[in-house]
């Protein structure tokens, strides 16, 4: 009977032991997992702290780099500004020097022309005057006989090109056409290589044109075109020649002169005025 009672107790104990063993193992495994989780959390926290430190270091390095870049940019801008200022100063100095050189060249050219005039006056003996010119008692702008050419008065020794030009141009602006023609003709004869010689010849034509001597005006403009083909007054010579030809009733020849001025000198004032004449009915 004792053995019969012991067997159930033993079975119960064995059953409890079997049930308790897996529970203890599960509890141990859970504790291990919790320990691993805590370790991972600690490592994650350490990584977070490390990332924060790296981020702060990166921000500091970026700030230093930005500051260095700004300093270099400012230094570069200042260097460029200094170089530009120096270049501007050199350009201005060069312009001043060029202007002075041009002014000196003009003065040298004028003095050369005056010296040539003096040399010619000294080398050539004064010719006796065989004709007597009567004073102009009829007033300024008195017309000469048809076909007559104004006599060119002698130029006083030492008269400069500018002085001779100014006297002729004063007669031109005051409407004294014959005197202006004499002055400009004298200018061309005495200073044929002057830069203003072509202008003087065109002004002779303008004097003829203003005086109503249109055929003589055409001749004067043709002389300017023929003798000074590269002169800056040639465009005006073509345009004014066209006007003179219009007054003479030579419409086709006038159109040819205007068309040449428009085609050859389109950007000049004479070319634009000639284009306006071609547009008129």
C-alpha positions as a printed NumPy array, in Angstrom:
array([[   0.   ,    0.   ,    0.   ],
       [   2.86 ,    2.341,    0.742],
       [   4.217,    1.776,   -2.69 ],
       [   0.893,    2.61 ,   -4.214],
       [   0.74 ,    6.004,   -2.444],
       [   4.345,    6.895,   -3.285],
       [   3.945,    6.412,   -6.972],
       [   1.433,    9.263,   -7.517],
       [   3.577,   11.64 ,   -5.465],
       [   6.629,   10.665,   -7.433],
       [   4.767,   11.172,  -10.672],
       [   3.567,   14.6  ,   -9.598],
       [   7.099,   15.611,   -8.59 ],
       [   8.481,   14.456,  -11.882],
       [   5.761,   16.323,  -13.716],
       [   6.487,   19.531,  -11.763],
       [  10.182,   19.117,  -12.423],
       [   9.595,   18.68 ,  -16.123],
       [   7.364,   21.775,  -16.25 ],
       [   9.749,   23.92 ,  -14.139],
       [  12.826,   23.184,  -16.248],
       [  11.576,   24.855,  -19.463],
       [  10.271,   27.816,  -17.465],
       [  13.678,   28.378,  -15.904],
       [  15.318,   28.107,  -19.301],
       [  12.856,   30.582,  -20.796],
       [  13.437,   32.991,  -17.946],
       [  17.185,   32.789,  -18.433],
       [  16.834,   33.365,  -22.179],
       [  14.612,   36.375,  -21.546],
       [  17.141,   37.829,  -19.155],
       [  19.849,   37.316,  -21.763],
       [  17.732,   39.049,  -24.403],
       [  17.064,   41.948,  -22.083],
       [  20.786,   42.258,  -21.4  ],
       [  21.483,   42.249,  -25.134],
       [  18.822,   44.921,  -25.687],
       [  20.335,   47.099,  -22.974],
       [  23.76 ,   46.665,  -24.536],
       [  22.394,   47.64 ,  -27.954],
       [  20.683,   50.663,  -26.449],
       [  23.91 ,   51.714,  -24.803],
       [  25.785,   51.272,  -28.084],
       [  23.106,   53.229,  -29.958],
       [  23.389,   56.011,  -27.388],
       [  27.143,   56.039,  -27.804],
       [  26.758,   56.182,  -31.579],
       [  24.274,   59.035,  -31.22 ],
       [  26.676,   60.929,  -29.008],
       [  29.475,   60.255,  -31.489],
       [  27.3  ,   61.474,  -34.382],
       [  26.458,   64.617,  -32.431],
       [  30.142,   65.255,  -31.785],
       [  30.955,   64.671,  -35.452],
       [  28.113,   66.954,  -36.501],
       [  29.395,   69.757,  -34.273],
       [  32.919,   69.265,  -35.608],
       [  31.562,   69.347,  -39.168],
       [  29.671,   72.566,  -38.485],
       [  32.761,   74.162,  -36.998],
       [  34.902,   73.041,  -39.94 ],
       [  32.279,   74.318,  -42.421],
       [  32.186,   77.679,  -40.654],
       [  35.978,   77.94 ,  -40.798],
       [  35.969,   77.007,  -44.506],
       [  33.224,   79.57 ,  -45.264],
       [  35.177,   82.229,  -43.407],
       [  38.336,   81.335,  -45.315],
       [  36.459,   81.411,  -48.648],
       [  34.945,   84.813,  -47.813],
       [  38.362,   86.157,  -46.893],
       [  39.871,   84.861,  -50.131],
       [  36.934,   86.228,  -52.163],
       [  37.3  ,   89.643,  -50.549],
       [  41.044,   89.6  ,  -51.161],
       [  40.459,   88.594,  -54.8  ],
       [  37.841,   91.326,  -55.303],
       [  40.168,   93.894,  -53.774],
       [  43.   ,   92.703,  -55.992],
       [  40.794,   92.942,  -59.083],
       [  39.582,   96.392,  -58.025],
       [  43.164,   97.57 ,  -57.526],
       [  44.188,   96.155,  -60.894],
       [  41.193,   97.791,  -62.603],
       [  42.01 ,  101.111,  -60.955],
       [  45.602,  100.839,  -62.106],
       [  44.474,   99.928,  -65.62 ],
       [  42.045,  102.874,  -65.698],
       [  44.786,  105.208,  -64.548],
       [  47.134,  103.866,  -67.21 ],
       [  44.387,  104.242,  -69.845],
       [  43.754,  107.839,  -68.819],
       [  47.469,  108.586,  -68.83 ],
       [  47.788,  107.012,  -72.267],
       [  44.851,  109.063,  -73.546],
       [  46.426,  112.259,  -72.213],
       [  49.746,  111.35 ,  -73.808],
       [  48.03 ,  110.537,  -77.117],
       [  46.168,  113.85 ,  -77.058],
       [  49.392,  115.708,  -76.369],
       [  51.135,  113.813,  -79.171],
       [  48.273,  114.633,  -81.565],
       [  48.398,  118.273,  -80.515],
       [  52.143,  118.335,  -81.028],
       [  51.729,  116.708,  -84.435],
       [  49.231,  119.392,  -85.416],
       [  51.572,  122.108,  -84.218],
       [  54.526,  120.544,  -86.013],
       [  52.47 ,  120.264,  -89.212],
       [  51.381,  123.888,  -88.928],
       [  54.933,  125.05 ,  -88.254],
       [  56.192,  122.969,  -91.184],
       [  53.672,  124.579,  -93.499],
       [  54.591,  128.025,  -92.24 ],
       [  58.286,  127.22 ,  -92.705],
       [  57.625,  126.027,  -96.248],
       [  55.712,  129.225,  -96.974],
       [  58.558,  131.317,  -95.608],
       [  61.117,  129.312,  -97.577],
       [  59.14 ,  129.761, -100.788],
       [  58.736,  133.468, -100.106],
       [  62.47 ,  133.852,  -99.528],
       [  63.523,  131.764, -102.526],
       [  61.118,  133.35 , -105.009],
       [  61.788,  137.008, -105.802],
       [  58.804,  139.278, -105.605],
       [  57.302,  139.715, -109.08 ],
       [  56.42 ,  143.274, -110.064],
       [  52.713,  143.902, -110.17 ],
       [  51.609,  144.566, -113.739],
       [  47.95 ,  145.053, -112.983],
       [  46.137,  147.297, -110.61 ],
       [  43.186,  145.977, -108.656],
       [  40.524,  148.575, -108.095],
       [  39.001,  148.645, -104.601],
       [  35.596,  147.046, -104.243],
       [  33.375,  150.111, -104.002],
       [  30.162,  148.281, -104.8  ],
       [  30.158,  146.415, -101.508],
       [  30.534,  142.774, -100.529],
       [  29.554,  140.027, -102.91 ],
       [  29.916,  142.101, -106.122],
       [  29.702,  139.688, -109.058],
       [  32.518,  139.455, -111.57 ],
       [  31.89 ,  139.438, -115.333],
       [  30.591,  136.159, -116.692],
       [  33.37 ,  133.581, -116.985],
       [  35.863,  135.702, -115.052],
       [  37.979,  134.104, -112.319],
       [  38.76 ,  136.106, -109.174],
       [  42.393,  137.069, -108.995],
       [  44.229,  135.423, -106.114],
       [  45.878,  138.104, -103.97 ],
       [  49.46 ,  137.483, -102.852],
       [  49.926,  136.017,  -99.394],
       [  51.91 ,  138.097,  -96.944],
       [  55.211,  136.572,  -95.908],
       [  54.842,  134.609,  -92.676],
       [  51.067,  134.191,  -92.908],
       [  50.166,  130.941,  -91.184],
       [  47.778,  128.391,  -92.724],
       [  45.288,  128.926,  -89.906],
       [  45.35 ,  132.7  ,  -90.367],
       [  44.793,  132.369,  -94.11 ],
       [  41.952,  129.891,  -93.529],
       [  40.283,  132.08 ,  -90.923],
       [  40.284,  135.094,  -93.238],
       [  38.802,  133.113,  -96.125],
       [  36.198,  131.473,  -93.923],
       [  35.184,  134.835,  -92.455],
       [  34.498,  136.079,  -95.988],
       [  32.544,  132.875,  -96.681],
       [  30.307,  133.146,  -93.627],
       [  29.619,  136.829,  -94.361],
       [  28.488,  136.015,  -97.901],
       [  31.411,  137.664,  -99.689],
       [  31.674,  134.856, -102.19 ],
       [  34.344,  136.291, -104.493],
       [  36.637,  137.169, -101.593],
       [  36.051,  133.74 , -100.05 ],
       [  36.966,  132.07 , -103.353],
       [  40.151,  134.128, -103.524],
       [  41.073,  133.2  ,  -99.959],
       [  40.421,  129.478, -100.329],
       [  42.213,  129.367, -103.68 ],
       [  45.199,  131.076, -102.076],
       [  45.089,  128.567,  -99.23 ],
       [  45.181,  125.635, -101.67 ],
       [  47.983,  127.156, -103.728],
       [  50.183,  127.844, -100.694],
       [  49.35 ,  124.763,  -98.627],
       [  48.297,  122.027, -101.082],
       [  49.224,  119.208,  -98.686],
       [  47.183,  120.555,  -95.782],
       [  44.402,  118.395,  -94.367],
       [  42.036,  121.299,  -95.023],
       [  42.891,  121.698,  -98.707],
       [  39.98 ,  119.471,  -99.808],
       [  37.615,  121.414,  -97.537],
       [  38.836,  124.671,  -99.109],
       [  38.111,  123.345, -102.611],
       [  34.595,  122.232, -101.612],
       [  33.947,  125.638, -100.029],
       [  34.942,  127.227, -103.331],
       [  32.211,  125.131, -104.917],
       [  29.762,  126.124, -102.17 ],
       [  30.567,  129.796, -102.804],
       [  29.802,  129.305, -106.48 ],
       [  26.61 ,  127.447, -105.613],
       [  25.437,  130.127, -103.191],
       [  26.275,  132.802, -105.765],
       [  24.078,  131.086, -108.355],
       [  26.974,  130.131, -110.639],
       [  25.96 ,  126.502, -110.874],
       [  28.175,  125.472, -113.797],
       [  31.236,  126.896, -112.005],
       [  30.132,  125.122, -108.836],
       [  30.064,  121.772, -110.681],
       [  33.586,  122.453, -111.953],
       [  34.803,  123.24 , -108.427],
       [  33.273,  120.057, -106.992],
       [  34.781,  117.983, -109.8  ],
       [  38.157,  119.516, -108.958],
       [  37.748,  118.508, -105.313],
       [  36.797,  114.95 , -106.313],
       [  39.674,  114.7  , -108.784],
       [  42.453,  116.316, -106.735],
       [  41.477,  115.036, -103.277],
       [  39.918,  111.575, -103.816],
       [  40.643,  110.503, -100.226],
       [  39.633,  113.767,  -98.567],
       [  36.926,  113.817,  -95.931],
       [  35.075,  116.55 ,  -97.835],
       [  34.529,  114.393, -100.932],
       [  31.074,  113.108,  -99.806],
       [  29.861,  116.716,  -99.545],
       [  31.337,  117.421, -102.979],
       [  29.169,  114.693, -104.554],
       [  26.039,  115.852, -102.741],
       [  26.515,  119.537, -103.555],
       [  27.399,  118.649, -107.141],
       [  24.02 ,  116.939, -107.372],
       [  22.299,  120.086, -106.114],
       [  24.119,  122.247, -108.657],
       [  23.187,  119.847, -111.448],
       [  19.547,  120.005, -110.345],
       [  19.625,  123.802, -110.682],
       [  21.045,  123.346, -114.173],
       [  18.142,  121.048, -115.029],
       [  20.419,  118.022, -115.471],
       [  18.265,  115.617, -113.488],
       [  19.902,  112.372, -114.613],
       [  23.417,  113.571, -113.791],
       [  22.193,  114.898, -110.451],
       [  20.662,  111.512, -109.628],
       [  23.951,  109.806, -110.487],
       [  25.822,  112.097, -108.079],
       [  23.273,  111.474, -105.296],
       [  23.299,  107.714, -105.85 ],
       [  27.087,  107.619, -105.704],
       [  27.078,  109.542, -102.413],
       [  24.463,  107.187, -100.919],
       [  26.243,  104.044, -102.095],
       [  29.808,  105.081, -101.258],
       [  29.25 ,  107.172,  -98.113],
       [  25.991,  105.856,  -96.568],
       [  26.921,  106.796,  -92.979],
       [  27.952,  110.379,  -93.765],
       [  25.716,  113.436,  -93.478],
       [  26.108,  113.981,  -97.214],
       [  25.028,  110.408,  -97.918],
       [  21.902,  110.776,  -95.782],
       [  21.013,  114.123,  -97.388],
       [  21.543,  112.64 , -100.847],
       [  19.195,  109.795,  -99.925],
       [  16.543,  112.354,  -98.975],
       [  16.969,  114.045, -102.361],
       [  16.499,  110.706, -104.122],
       [  13.28 ,  110.165, -102.175],
       [  11.744,  113.403, -103.422],
       [   9.349,  113.165, -106.372]])
